[in-house]
Amino acid sequence: MRVTKYSANGNDFVIFHTFVKKDRSLLAKKLCHRQNGIGADGLIVLLPKSKNEIGGDKSKIDFEWQFYNSDGSEANMCGNGSRACAHYAYVNELAQNVMKFLTGAGIIGAVVDGDMVLSELTPPKIIDKEILENGKSWWLLDTGVPHLVYFTKDITKFDIAEARELRDKYNANVNIAFIEGKNLRVRTYERGVEDETLACGTGMAACFYRAYSEKVVGNDIEVYPTSGETLYLGVNDRTITFRGRVRSIFSAEIDSL
Ligand SMILES: N[C@@H](CCC[C@H](N)C(=O)O)C(=O)O
């Protein structure tokens, strides 16, 4: 089986395509393992449309995907993964550079322009604006997957033990964000990786959407994740778009595990 390793803002993924849709949780755990596998935050399985699916129900999409976190859990959406997957689809001639694909959260759009990839997420939902934990005011939002967001005055301090508790209590990813001029700095503890990752697209989108809703930032900003690789976020008719670089690190033929 041929797989490609990608990095999108420091969030890393193993990607392959197949016509066979089945549960690949165990494979995700094996491939994503940092010591015994390739090592990644997630596994993306791209499911191209078969000839008899062209037209019919699937006429609106170019392909479907399944996304797995490194612990084998399936997630409805992954923002950075969607950008890496769009690039993979384009270079492997599975889609044109402007495409739509089906995720667990719904149909999303993507545009590939060299190594810059833009994704348009499903409309964000604010679930709760009044969560008070440890004297901090959190919002719970859904940008395809659930995210807790807190605005901090010191982004250098991320209490991972607290993030773990909140992750379990709300079954959500946990983000702290710092307002830096017109832009945001964000750190994310990711559900399913069970640690802080170098970046999380839907997390950055959730922080942006809270900041935009509270009118502390405009509708077109830069967001800096832990990796330092800038993402450009915007909101239009309540849909969040985000754009940034992706890198194909290597492709390799591996024994199917
Ligand atoms: N890294 C992703 C989010 C992946 C899913 C998340 N860990 C979850 O289980 O909710 C992103 O870039 O959005």
Ligand as a Chemical Component Dictionary entry (heavy atoms), coordinates in Angstrom:
data_LIG
# 
_chem_comp.id                   LIG 
_chem_comp.type                 NON-POLYMER 
_chem_comp.pdbx_formal_charge   0 
_chem_comp.three_letter_code    LIG 
# 
loop_
_chem_comp_atom.comp_id 
_chem_comp_atom.atom_id 
_chem_comp_atom.alt_atom_id 
_chem_comp_atom.type_symbol 
_chem_comp_atom.charge 
_chem_comp_atom.model_Cartn_x 
_chem_comp_atom.model_Cartn_y 
_chem_comp_atom.model_Cartn_z 
_chem_comp_atom.pdbx_ordinal 
LIG N1 N1 N 0 -6.290  18.633 13.927 1  
LIG C1 C1 C 0 -7.599  18.805 13.430 2  
LIG C2 C2 C 0 -8.718  18.320 14.339 3  
LIG C3 C3 C 0 -8.762  16.790 14.388 4  
LIG C4 C4 C 0 -9.921  16.211 15.144 5  
LIG C5 C5 C 0 -9.859  16.470 16.628 6  
LIG N2 N2 N 0 -8.667  15.982 17.239 7  
LIG C6 C6 C 0 -11.105 15.835 17.304 8  
LIG O1 O1 O 0 -11.134 14.631 17.593 9  
LIG O2 O2 O 0 -12.062 16.567 17.550 10 
LIG C7 C7 C 0 -7.796  20.163 12.806 11 
LIG O3 O3 O 0 -6.842  20.671 12.182 12 
LIG O4 O4 O 0 -8.901  20.683 12.806 13 
# 
loop_
_chem_comp_bond.comp_id 
_chem_comp_bond.atom_id_1 
_chem_comp_bond.atom_id_2 
_chem_comp_bond.value_order 
_chem_comp_bond.pdbx_ordinal 
LIG N1 C1 SING 1  
LIG C1 C2 SING 2  
LIG C1 C7 SING 3  
LIG C2 C3 SING 4  
LIG C3 C4 SING 5  
LIG C4 C5 SING 6  
LIG C5 N2 SING 7  
LIG C5 C6 SING 8  
LIG C6 O1 DOUB 9  
LIG C6 O2 SING 10 
LIG C7 O3 DOUB 11 
LIG C7 O4 SING 12 
# 
